[in-house]
Amino acid sequence: MVRTRIAAFAARHGWYFRGGVPGRVRWVVGGVLVVAGVGDVVGGDWWGLAAVGFGMCVPLLTLHRLPRAARPGVRPLDVSGPPQG
């Protein structure tokens, strides 16, 4: 159910997950990296920002943008003839 909601949210905003929404393992690994990175940054180690960034990327590696014509809310112009102006 959660995966369906995530896929619907991404589709509403013009994105899709190639191969389907990532499984629980990718979300857990990403979350652990983010929490560990934040802990490092709080402790004064700025390299923890790299762990935070990588942790955010892990579950989103398969997220891709839909082509412009396929995005929600985008419709081709109905005006016939050459462009005006």
MOWODA-V226138 format. One record per backbone hydrogen bond with DSSP energy under -1.0 kcal/mol. NH is the residue of the N-H (numbers start at 1). CO is the residue of the C=O. E is the energy in kcal/mol with one decimal. If there is no record, write none. Layout:
BEGIN
NH_CO_E ; NH_CO_E
END
This chain:
BEGIN
5_1_-1.9 ; 6_2_-2.5 ; 7_3_-2.3 ; 8_4_-2.4 ; 9_5_-2.6 ; 10_6_-2.4 ; 11_7_-2.4 ; 12_8_-2.3 ; 13_9_-1.1 ; 14_11_-1.5 ; 15_10_-2.8 ; 16_64_-2.6 ; 18_62_-3.1 ; 20_17_-1.9 ; 27_23_-1.4 ; 28_24_-2.5 ; 29_25_-2.8 ; 30_26_-2.4 ; 31_27_-2.4 ; 32_28_-2.6 ; 33_29_-2.2 ; 34_30_-2.2 ; 35_31_-2.6 ; 36_32_-2.7 ; 37_33_-2.6 ; 38_34_-2.6 ; 39_35_-2.2 ; 40_36_-2.1 ; 41_37_-2.4 ; 42_38_-2.6 ; 43_39_-1.6 ; 44_41_-1.5 ; 45_40_-2.8 ; 48_45_-1.7 ; 49_46_-1.6 ; 50_47_-1.2 ; 52_48_-2.1 ; 53_49_-2.6 ; 54_50_-2.6 ; 55_51_-2.6 ; 56_52_-1.8 ; 57_53_-1.3 ; 58_54_-1.9 ; 63_60_-1.6 ; 64_16_-3.3 ; 66_14_-2.8 ; 70_67_-1.4 ; 74_71_-1.5
END
